[in-house]
Amino acid sequence: MGDILKTKRVVLFIFLIVLVVLGLKQTNGVALAAGMMSGDHSMMNDDDDSDSNSHSKMMKEHNVDLKDADVPMQELNLPKVLKPDKQTKHDVYYTVIAQKGKTDFHDGGKLTKTLGYNGSYLGPVLNLKRGQTVHIKEVNHLDEKTTFHWHGAIISGKADGGPHEPVKPGKTKKISFKVRQPAATLWFHPHPSGTTGKQVYKGLAGLIYIHDRKSKCLSLPDNYGVDDFPVVVQDRTFDKNNQLNYKKDYNADRTLGKNLMVNGTLNPYINVTTRYVRLRLLNGSNTRNYNFYLNHHQKMIKIAGDGSFLAKPVKIKKLQLSPGERAEVIVDTHKLNVGSNLQLKTGGMKALTMKLNQQRDNLTSLPDKLSDRKALKVPKKNVNHEKLVLSGMSNMVRINGKKYNPDRIDIHAKRNQQQIWTIENKKEMMMNMIHPFHLHGVQFRIISINGKKPSKSQRGFLDTITLNPGDKYKISFRFEEKGLYMYHCHNLEHEENGMMGQVLVE
Ligand SMILES: [Cu+2]
């Protein structure tokens, strides 16, 4: 009897040790630091994040693995702006081709086998106008199935490009949708069942700029590649042969790369020739969360989130971006010396160097107001409430205790019905991770974060939110189109491991 008890105790002890070790390993990527945002009180709207708003707490970077790239500074690659095949007054036609290619990341080193849209790595920028009907011919020149997902677009389930809309190798699919959303920076990427993580890692991702009548009139930098730059940030590891080895770099929780790249450029720089510079940031990484800031104690001026401008520009010191999220910031360089370098950094590593060549005034000032959007009023009648609980890690990830099942509809919703969803990242003893939650086909607004109003920099339209362990978000939106839509963790390996559900809108 005594022996059995002893054995039981030893087993329990070993079990506890294993749990503690696992927990310690885990905190590498997910621990929270209680750094706070602070701001001076100038004319500009300063971010009013308060202590208790967990979004304002900075996430500890997974910077243990990041290394400076072993190449001299290279001029930032600017994705081509895709030319329409045809354009009429109300319609525009594009062809987007997923293809294989070889890319020179190391300035004359061995070429890397990559994937890209209409090119060898990443994709072009699609310029869309609000009110226009867009027709896209999606062409798959890969040896495997893919899908074309229009992340952030208000679009029908059929055109959205989720895992139910595969395009087989050598095949073409045509989609159309009317642009019915405000000016924003969206993106597109593949979403096939089982290979999303790999295809994105190999290079499939592109940007979409939506323009509207108001965005045209706002006095903001909008000269592509001159004072308005796309900044797609990704982390990648190159093996000895300069290849991207997804299988080797794969981790069920953290597929991380050792080097930062912007637009596929290692150690990138841009020449700044104007006072104001606009950066359109996308976290296009599989897992890595970024906390961007500028050196020289410079602040950034946030003007837009995922799906719209903010009401007013907001000065920020730090910008947290998780996979799938976008933000537009303005950098005001007028107090910095010509000839100096301003760096966009994350976790002590530089992501982008801005060489300040001259400071020609491109604008007299920034607009005080960016949008007329009214404060969010949440109706109480005819509301459909849903609750989603995100939990677990690696193969244990779940939403409401379930793994993704393509044959199961998790939520039924009606078109144009007011939706209020509560999304919670459940705190568990040893399985706490950040989960970037993304909902397809809509743009939503945050009602509350842990019972508190969102900060000014979080009050626009969004399609992806970052949930730290224990966070509870309430969001408000309507589905404007019909179809089957996905919601999932945008840590792409969590998504592949089943942290995804489906909502059918009828
Ligand atoms: Cu996740």
Boltz pocket constraint, residues with backbone or C-beta under 6 A from the ligand:
constraints:
  - pocket:
      binder: B
      contacts: [[A, 397], [A, 433], [A, 434], [A, 435], [A, 436], [A, 489], [A, 490], [A, 491], [A, 494], [A, 495], [A, 499]]
      max_distance: 6.0
